[in-house]
Amino acid sequence: MHFQIERFILAMLPYPDSPAILRFLAGSLFFPLIYGGMIKYFERRLLFWQAYLIALVAHIFLAALLFTYGFANSQIGFPPLLDGLANLAWVPLWALMITRLAASYGIKKEGRFGLGAKVALATIVIMLAFIVALAGLNLLIGADIFSWLRR
């Protein structure tokens, strides 16, 4: 039964062997693991599978919004200002979705920041630390370790 569902989903995709689809599917399973760990860190009352489920649903919700926006942008061609504002809106929408999904498990917003805001801010801080570490490594070694980004 599971194999038939998987084969049906792959048949619905336009190019099932495309590396972009494989990267998307791998990212859709991997990144919610990281976010689920952060949710579990900030909210100890949740089980890890509950935190992972919250992160996975929020990730799928955001991916659907990004695909819809990308399709609309390719058809309509939004001005650059609107494109920049839309890029700023993704993080608060993702954080709000995490907070709302956590509320379904009985997790109330306490204090100034909800669970989603804590996870979003922690993600931004970790990403900035990673970028600074890579840039420092790049300067220390003197090699271009970012060449794989320009392929």
C-alpha positions as CSV (number, residue, x, y, z in Angstrom):
1,M,0.0,0.0,0.0
2,H,2.8,2.4,1.0
3,F,4.6,1.7,-2.3
4,Q,1.5,2.4,-4.4
5,I,1.0,5.8,-2.7
6,E,4.7,6.7,-3.2
7,R,4.5,5.6,-6.9
8,F,1.3,7.7,-7.3
9,I,3.0,10.8,-5.8
10,L,6.0,10.3,-8.1
11,A,3.8,9.9,-11.1
12,M,2.1,13.2,-10.3
13,L,5.4,15.1,-10.3
14,P,6.5,16.5,-13.7
15,Y,10.1,15.2,-13.5
16,P,10.4,12.6,-10.8
17,D,14.1,12.1,-11.4
18,S,14.9,15.8,-11.1
19,P,17.5,16.6,-8.5
20,A,15.5,19.7,-7.5
21,I,12.6,17.5,-6.4
22,L,14.9,15.2,-4.6
23,R,16.6,18.1,-2.8
24,F,13.2,19.5,-1.9
25,L,12.0,16.2,-0.5
26,A,15.2,15.7,1.4
27,G,15.1,19.2,2.8
28,S,11.4,18.8,3.7
29,L,12.4,15.9,5.9
30,F,15.8,17.1,7.2
31,F,15.1,20.8,8.2
32,P,12.0,20.0,10.2
33,L,14.2,17.6,12.2
34,I,16.4,20.6,13.2
35,Y,13.5,22.9,13.8
36,G,11.8,20.1,15.8
37,G,14.9,19.8,18.0
38,M,14.7,23.6,18.6
39,I,11.0,23.4,19.4
40,K,11.7,20.5,21.8
41,Y,14.5,22.6,23.4
42,F,12.3,25.6,24.0
43,E,9.2,23.6,25.0
44,R,10.1,20.5,27.1
45,R,6.5,19.4,27.6
46,L,6.3,18.3,23.9
47,L,7.4,14.9,22.8
48,F,10.0,15.0,20.0
49,W,7.5,13.5,17.4
50,Q,5.1,16.2,18.3
51,A,7.7,18.9,17.9
52,Y,8.8,17.3,14.6
53,L,5.1,17.2,13.4
54,I,4.7,20.9,14.2
55,A,7.9,21.8,12.3
56,L,6.9,19.6,9.4
57,V,3.4,21.1,9.0
58,A,4.8,24.6,9.3
59,H,7.5,23.8,6.7
60,I,5.0,22.4,4.3
61,F,2.7,25.4,4.9
62,L,5.6,27.8,4.1
63,A,6.7,25.7,1.1
64,A,3.1,25.9,-0.3
65,L,3.1,29.7,0.2
66,L,6.5,30.0,-1.4
67,F,5.5,27.9,-4.4
68,T,2.2,29.9,-4.8
69,Y,4.1,33.2,-4.5
70,G,6.8,32.1,-7.0
71,F,4.2,31.0,-9.5
72,A,2.2,34.2,-9.2
73,N,5.5,36.2,-9.4
74,S,6.5,34.4,-12.6
75,Q,3.1,35.1,-14.2
76,I,2.4,38.6,-12.9
77,G,5.9,40.0,-12.2
78,F,5.7,41.8,-8.9
79,P,7.7,44.9,-8.4
80,P,11.0,44.5,-6.4
81,L,9.6,46.4,-3.4
82,L,6.8,43.9,-3.0
83,D,9.2,41.0,-3.6
84,G,11.4,42.3,-0.7
85,L,8.4,42.8,1.6
86,A,7.2,39.3,0.8
87,N,10.6,37.9,1.7
88,L,10.5,39.7,5.0
89,A,7.0,38.3,5.7
90,W,7.9,34.6,5.4
91,V,9.7,34.4,8.8
92,P,6.9,35.9,10.9
93,L,4.3,33.7,9.1
94,W,6.4,30.6,9.8
95,A,6.8,31.6,13.4
96,L,3.1,32.3,13.8
97,M,2.3,28.9,12.3
98,I,4.6,27.2,14.8
99,T,3.0,29.1,17.7
100,R,-0.6,28.3,16.5
101,L,0.3,24.6,15.9
102,A,1.9,24.4,19.4
103,A,-1.3,25.8,20.9
104,S,-3.2,22.7,19.6
105,Y,-1.0,20.7,22.0
106,G,-1.8,23.0,24.9
107,I,1.3,25.2,24.7
108,K,0.3,28.7,25.6
109,K,2.2,31.8,24.7
110,E,4.0,33.0,27.8
111,G,5.7,36.3,27.9
112,R,6.6,38.5,25.0
113,F,7.6,35.9,22.5
114,G,5.7,32.8,21.5
115,L,7.3,29.4,20.7
116,G,7.5,30.3,17.0
117,A,9.3,33.5,17.6
118,K,11.8,31.8,19.8
119,V,12.5,29.2,17.2
120,A,12.7,31.8,14.4
121,L,15.1,34.0,16.3
122,A,17.3,31.0,17.3
123,T,17.3,29.9,13.7
124,I,18.5,33.4,12.6
125,V,21.2,33.5,15.3
126,I,22.4,30.0,14.3
127,M,22.5,30.8,10.6
128,L,24.4,34.0,11.3
129,A,26.9,32.2,13.5
130,F,27.3,29.6,10.7
131,I,27.9,32.2,8.1
132,V,30.5,34.0,10.3
133,A,32.2,30.8,11.0
134,L,32.4,29.9,7.3
135,A,33.6,33.4,6.4
136,G,36.3,33.2,9.1
137,L,37.4,29.8,7.8
138,N,37.5,31.2,4.3
139,L,39.8,34.0,5.5
140,L,41.9,31.7,7.6
141,I,42.5,29.2,4.9
142,G,42.7,31.7,2.1
143,A,40.8,29.4,-0.3
144,D,37.4,30.0,-1.8
145,I,35.2,27.5,0.1
146,F,32.1,29.1,-1.3
147,S,32.8,28.1,-4.8
148,W,30.1,25.3,-4.6
149,L,27.5,28.0,-4.2
150,R,28.2,29.5,-7.6
151,R,27.7,26.4,-9.6
